[in-house]
Amino acid sequence: MTKTVSDLVVERLTAWGVERVFGYSGDGIDGVMGALRRAGKPHFVQARHEEMAAFMAVGHAKYTGGVGVCLSTQGPGATHLLTGLYDAKLDSKPVVAIVGQQVSTVLGSAYQQEIDLVRLFGDVCAQFTQTAYTAEQVPMLLDKAFRIALATRSPTCVVLPHDVQTAPAPDPSAHTHGVVMTSPGLRPARVVPYEEDIRAAADVLGAGERVAILVGQGAYGAAEEIVELAGRLGAGVAASLLGKPVLHEGLPFHTGVMGHLGTTASAELMRGCDTLLIIGSNDPWTEFYPAPGQARAVQIDIDGRRLGVRYPIETMLLGDARETLRALLAAVEPRDDRGWREQVESWVRRWHEIAEARAARQADPVNPQQVIRSLSGRLPADAQVSVDVGSVTYWYARHLRLPRGVPAHLSSTLASMGSALPYGLAAKLAAPHRPLVALAGDGAMQMSGLAELITVAARWRDWVDPRFVVCVLDNGDLAEVSWEQRETEGEPRFDTSQRLPRVPYADWAESLGLRGIQVSAPDEVEPAWNAALAADRPVLIDAVVDPAVPLLPPLQAYEKIKPMYAGLAAERGALARRAEEHLRSERADEGYDDPDQT
């Protein structure tokens, strides 16, 4: 059989180290699908929907550190990729999308499923989107797509018209005008700031009396250096949501996640510091940073576009987090005064007391905070965690303590529902010997998780370790938006938009040959986790939880919380009254005595 351009595409993917491609077939990409079949590698992973395939590619990039690859046909297949690719763009992950297209001769004729794909992907894959019009272009375009995705930590796209896919492969030894020959491969470089910038940053940090360190996903791999620097400076450490897994939260000076869904200890840290060091974070919750002018600030980031965009920065350090921190350690002198560190540790102890009390508080029927907090201490040391968007994100951020080395990822900046299952599948396929726990709300499960559970059912028998635990917080409500309607608008919950239909999640899992466990009482929570983590197959835990538990931002003045009370006061029924009681109790945990609204 004559070697085609599609065979060349598959060879190039292998040359770039791609082990699996996530996607969904269609006539516009049949040439590449045939080449994948003939080669037998990379392995093709069929998702239930192209959006989920793109999320899987992002998950692969997040859990492995490599490039995720997704594939689709033209038209609706291409448009379905967009959400997952925007997730990659906003969370700065390298993904390459390979998209089919109608034959070149009909482009511009308003042909069936014809879309201007370069224009479609022009924003989400802004760093590189190109259509191949000749066979000779294809190797060069693929090499550029991978190299730019890695260099810019962003998604890129190559569009392949069907006639180009099936054309004979070009002569690899051609040496002629107008044909560009390229090579696969890119090794990262060691990037360190200039010595004078290191010294300037060390002077700022050394002059501070109350230093706070904010750790983001860009600090992965630098945990030891962060702990040592925090020790020298007597600093407290907070994390962005994406930075939560970087450092173990059992450290007595780790205040936990910062921001709207963060901890009281992190809020205290940011309010009280006079110096701020930001490491690899682009956290958008700027109202939870120190007030402008309160703190002198130093920022470390490998991407110069991220420097100085969230807080006024005095010294910007462009470089790898680990290498830059090592250089800083050589320039920062240890200090003897431990007063600030002791204050931070007292805030951390107080937060743990608050969190424990909140999780133990009675709810109807089960407190969602208890469900997630009960997983702490039970997670296997080699586990991986995926998290969806919604109220479950709050409870993950505040209550789940990850063992050292356990990765956890979610759609953070885009904050797209439906990421937990595809992320979890990508993580499991990359490391089938490691147990996986996926945390999701019922809204996300109904949006896409029920469908992607079919993929879990189709693949689990191939895994060395079959444990894939999906925990669904089942409250019959789009809870995060319900609380946002109250908090930001002062409006009552809009039942028509917020109420979810009841779904027998555990029964659905059982119908797929998995195991389903329903939890509807507090004393059933811990046994459910124990059973799921010891099972011989994937398990879905349907935890029926209370939507009345508030999503309360930490340490807010009464005027900021007053709209929540106003929204609840306009609601009728037991749920609203119960939510008022929970809100008042959690505010009291933080030392507030809010006026009675009645």
N, C-alpha and C positions, 0 to 999 in steps of 0.2 A: 504494500500500500504506500502511495506517495506521502511523504511527510508533509504535514500541513502547518500553517501558522499556529493553529491551536495546539499542535504537538509542541511547537516551539514555546508557546505560552506556558505549558505545563512544565517543560524542562527549565524554563526561567524561574518559575515558582520554586522548584526544587533547588535550583542553584542559590536562591535567596534563603534557603532553610525552612521553607513553608512546609509544615507537617499536615495541616488540615485547612480545608476551605469550607466556609459556611455559606449556605445559599439555598436556592430553590430553582429548579430547572424551568425552562421555557424555550420556545422555538428560536428565540433570538440569541440564545447562548448555547445551542445544541452542539456547535462545533467544538467548543471548549469542553462540554460535558463528555463528548465522545473521546476526546484526547485524555481526559482524566480516567475514563474507563480503560482505555488501552494501556496507559502507563501504570495504573494501580496505585499511584501516589502523585501528589498529596491525597490524603484521604478526604473524601467529600462528606460533609455533614449536612443532612437535609433537615432544615428547620421547618416549622409549620407555617411560617410567614417570613417574607424577606426582612421585615423590621426586626424580627427576632434573630435572623441570621446576622444582621449588622450589629445587634447588641452582643451576639456571641463573639464576633470579631473584636469588638471593644473589650469584652471580658477576657478574651485570649491575650490581648495586649496588656491588660492590667495585671493579670495573674502571672504571665510568663515573662514580661518585659520585652517580648518580640513584637513583630508586626502581625496584626490580625488581617485576614483576607476574607472578603465576602464577595458573593457573585450573584448576579441576577440577570434576567432577561430584560428587554426594553419595556417601555410603556409603564404599566402599573407595577411591574416588578422593580423597575428603577425608582419610581416614586416611593415605594414602600421602604426603600433603604434609608430614606432621608433622616428619620428620627434617630436611628442608631448612629449614623454618621455625624449628626450634630452632637450626639453624646461624646463621640471621639474628639470632635473639634473643641468642645467646651471644657472637657477634662484633659485635653492635651495628650492624646494617645495616637500612636501611629497605626493607621488602618489603610489598606488598599482595597478599593472597590473595583471589580472588573465587571463591566456591564455590557450586555449585548445590545445590538441596534439592528434595525432593518438594513437591507442591502443598500449599498451606497447609491445605486442608480435611482432609488425612489425618494431619497432624502430631499425634503422641500416640497413634496407633492401632497402633503397632508394624508399620507398613507396610514393604514391601520396601525395603531400603537406607536405612531411616530411622534416623538417628543424631541425637542432640541435639548439633548442631554448635557451638552457643554454648558448651556445656559442654566439648566436645572441644577447642576452640581457646582455651578460657578461660585456660589457663596460658601456652601458647606465644605467643598474641597478647593478653597480659594488658592491654596499654595500650588496645586497642580491638577488640572483637568484637561485631558486631551483626547481627541478621537483619532484612531489610526485609519488612514486612508490607503495605505499601501502596506504590503507585507514587510518591506524593509524597515518601516518605522517601529514595528512592534517591540523588538528587543530593547531598543533605545527608550521607548515610552515606559515600558515596564521597569527598566532600571531606574529611570528618573522618578517614577512613582514611588518605588520603594525607598530610594535614597532621600527624596524630599520628605516623605512621611517620617522617616527616622530623624532627619536633620531638623525638622520643624515640629516634630511631635504632633502631627495632625493627619487627618484623612486626605487621601488623594484618589483620583479616579482615572481609569483608562477605559474608553468606550471602543468596543470592537464591532463594527458592522459585520453582518453575517457572511458576506462575500469575502471579507478580509480573513475571517476565521478559517474559512475552508480553502483559501488560496494556497498554492504550494509554498513551502517554507523557502525563504530566500537563501542564496548562497552565503554561508557564514564567512567565506574567504574573499568576498567581493571587496575590491579596492578601487573605488571609482568616485567621481565627483557627485555630490548630492546624497551620498549614503553615509550615515554617521554610525560608527561602531562603538559600542559601550561595553562595560563589564559590570557584573553583579558584585555586591559586597560593600559594606561600610563598617569600619571599626570606630567606636567612640573615641574622642580625644580627651586628654587630661586638661581641664580648663581651670586655671587658678588666677585670681586677681593680682594686680601689681602689688608689690611690697608696700608702697606708700599708702595704698588704699587699705591694706590689712592693718597697718599701723594706725591709720585714722580711725578705723572701726574699733580697734582695741582700745584706743584712747576714749572713745565714746562709752564703750561698755565698762571700762575700768573706772570711769568717773561716776557712773550711776550707783545709787545707793539701794534702789529697789528695781532690780532687773527682771523683766518678763521675757520669756522665749515662746514664740508662736511657731509651731511645727506643722508643716504641710506635707503633701505627698512627695514633693521634691526632696524631702529629707530622708527618704528610704535609703537604707544602707549606712546611715550615719548615726545610729543610735548611741554607740559607745562614745563618739565624740561629743554628742549633745549632752549626755549625762556628765561627762568630764567637765565640759565648759560650764554647765549649770552648777556643778559643784564648786568650781573656782570662783564663780560670780555670786554664789549663794542665791541663785535665781530660781523662780518658779517656772514651770513649763505647762503650756496649754497646747491643744491640738485643734487644727481645723478638722472638719468632718472627714475629709480625705486623708488627713494625717493621723487619725486615731490609731491605726495599727503600727505606726512607726516606733513608738515607745510603749513599754509595758505600763499600764495605768496603775499597777500596784506600787509604783514608786511614790514615796510619801510627799514629794514636791510636785507630782503631776496632777494638775487641777482638772484634767479631762477636756472634753470638747468645748470650744468657745462658740458663742453665738446664740441665736434664737432658740435652738434646740440643745444648748449646752448646759453647763453646770453652774451652780451658784459660786463655786470656788473659782472657776475661770472668770466669771464676771467680776469677782472681788480682785483677782489678780490684775485684770486690765484696768480697773478703776484706781488701783493703788500704786501701780508702777510709775517710775520716773524715767525708765529706759526700756526700749522694746527692741528685741532682735527677732526678725521674721526670717524663717528658713524654709524656702521652697513652698510658700503658701501664697495663694491668691484669693483667700477667703473673702466672700463678698459682704459679710455682715459688718459693715464699717461702723454702724452705731454701737457695736460691742467692742470696738478697738478703744484704746485710750482717747480721750478728747484731744483734738488737734492742739498742739502746743504743750500738752501735759507731759509728753515723753520725748526724749531724744531717741532717734530710731536708726537702726542698721538693718539692711535687708540683703539676703543672699538668694540668688536665683540663677539658674543656668540660662534662662531666657530673658534677655534684656528688655523685652517688651513688657515684662511683668514688674519691673523695678519701678517703685515710686508711684504706683497707680492706686493703692488702697489707703496709704497713710503718708504724711510728709516724712520723707527719708533724708537723713543727714548724710549717711555714707552708704552708697550702693556697691555691692560686691557681685560682680558678674563671674560666676564660676560654679563648679560642681560643689554640692553641699559638703560632702565628706572631705574633699581636698581643701576646700576653703576653711572649714572648721579646724582642720589640722594646722593650717597656717595660723589661724587665730589663736589656737592653743599655745603656739610657740611665742605669741606676743602678749597674752593676757596673764597678768599676775594674780595669784590666788589672794583672796581677802579673808580676814579673820572675823569680821562682824557677821554673826549669824542671825541677827534679829529679824531681818526680812524673811529669810528662809523659814524661821520658826513661825512667823505669822502666816506664811503660805501654807505650811503644813497644818496649821490649826484650821484654816479654811477648808483644806482637803478632808480632814477628819470630820468636820461639821457637815460637809456635803455628803459624805458616805452615810452619816446618820440620817440626813434628810432623805436620801435615796432609798435607804432600807425601810424607813417608816412609810414612805409613799407606796413602795411595792407591797408592803404588808397590809395596807389599808383595805378594808372590805369594799367590794364592788359587786355589781349585779350583772352576770353571775361571777365573772372572774376578772381580776385586775390585770390589764395587759402588761403593766410594769412587772408584775410577779412572773408572768410567763417568760419574758426575756431575761429578767434577772436570775431566774432559776437555771438558765443555761450556763451562766458563769460558774466555773468550777466543774462543769460536766463536759465542756468541749474537749475532745481529744487533743493532745499536744501537736498532732500532725494534721489537724482539721483545716479546712478552708471554709470561709463564710461569704455568702452573697446576701445583699440587703436590698429591699425594694424601697420605693418612695412613698411617703405618707406618714401616718402616725407611728408606724413601726420604726421609722428612721429615728424619731425622738427617743424611743425606748432603747434602741440599739446604741445610740450615742451616749445615753446616760447610764445604762444599766449593764450592758454586756462587757465583761472584762475579758479581753482576748489573751490567751496564752502567748508567751514570747514566740515570735516566728509564725504566728497564724495570720495569714492575709485575709483581709475583708474589704470588699469593694461594693460600690453602688454608683448609680447615676447621680452625681452630686451637683454639678453646675447647671446642667440641663434639667435635672430633677424630673426625669421621665418615669412615670409608672410603667411597670412591666419588665424591669431589668433583672430581677432576682433570679428567675428561672433560666434565662439565656446566659447570664453571667455564670450561674452555678454550673450549667452544662459545660461551658467553655473551660471552667476551672477543673471540672471532673475529667473531661476528656484529655486535658493536658497532664493531669496527675491522677490516673484512675486508682492508684493505691491509697489515696488520701480520702478520708470521709469529708462530706460536704454538707453544710447546713445552710439552707436558704430561708430567709425571713421575709414574709410578705404580708400585706393586708388583703382583705377580701376584694377590695376594688381592683387591685393589681391582678389578683388571681382571675377575676372575671374578665378583665380586659384582655389578658393574653396567657396567664399562667396555666389555666385549665388545658388549653391547647398544647402548650409546651410540655406539660406533664406527659403527654403522649410520647414525646421524644425521649423522656426519661424512661418510660415503660419499654420503649423499643430498644434501648441501648444498655440497660443496667446489667444484663447478664454477661456482657463483655468486660465488666470492670473487675479488677483484682479485689477491691474492697467495694461491696455493693451498697454501702451506706450513703444514702442521699436523702437527707431529712428536710422536708418542706414544712415549715410552721406557718400556718395561716391565722392571723389575728382577725377573727370573724365577729365583727360588731354590727353588720348590716348597715354600715354608714360610711360615707366618704369623710372620715373623721377629721382629717387635717383641714380640709376645705370648710367643714362645718365650723370648726373653731376659728378659722380665718374669717369667716363671715361675721362671727361675733367680735373678734378682736380688732380687725382692721376697719370694719364697716359699722360696728355697733348694731348689726342687723340680727334678727332671729334666724336660726337655722331654717333653710328653705327645704322642706321635706321632699318636695317633688324632685329636686335636683340631687339630694343627698342620700335618700334611702336606697339601699341596694336590695335586689331580690334575694331571697334565701336560696342557698345552694348546698346540697349535701356533699361537701368537699371530701369527707372521708369515704363515703360510698363511691364517689367518682374514682378515687385512688384504688379502692378495692376492685372496681369493675375493670381496671387496667392491669390487674394482676399484682398491684402494689399492696401495701398495708395502709389502712386508714385508722386513725385513733381520734375520737372526739373527746375534748376536755370541756366540761361544763361546771366544774366545781374546783375550788382552790386546792383541795387535797388530791386532785387528779393530775396536777401539773407536773410535779417531779417524777411520778411513775411513768408518765407519758414520755418525758425526755429520756429516762433510763431505758425504756423499752425501744424507743426509736433508735437510740445510739448503739443498741446491742442487736438490732434486727439483721436478718439475712437478706434483706431487700430494701429498696427505697420505701420511706414511710412519709405519709402526710399527717401532720397533727392539726386538727381543726379545733383551735382554741376559741371558744365562744366567750368573748370579752365585752366589757362595758364601754360604750361610746361616750359615757359621761365623764370619763377621766380626762382632765384638761391638758391641753398642750400649752403649758405655761412657760413663757420666756422668763429667764432668771432675773431676780432683783430689779423688777421694774417699779417705778413710782405708781401710786394708785391711779393717777390720771391716765397712764398708759393702759391700765387694766380695766378701767371704768367701762369702756365700750363692751367688754366681755360680759360684765354684769348687766349692762343695758340690753344686750342681745338676748341673754338668758331670761331677763325679766319679761321680755315680749313673747316668750315661748310658753306654751301650755304643756301640762303633763308631767308625769313622774320623772322622765329623763332630765328635763330642764331643772327641776328642783334638786335632783341628785347631783347634777353637774354644778349647780351653785354651791352645794355643800362641799364637793370635792375641791372646787376652786378656792373657797374660803379656807379650807383646811391646808391646802398646799401653800397658800399665801402666808398663813400663820406659821408654817414650817420655816419660812424665810424671815420671820419676825415682823410681819405686817398685820395690822388690825384694821382691815378695810371696813368702812362704814356699811351699815345694813342698808340694803337697797329697797326694802319693803316700806 
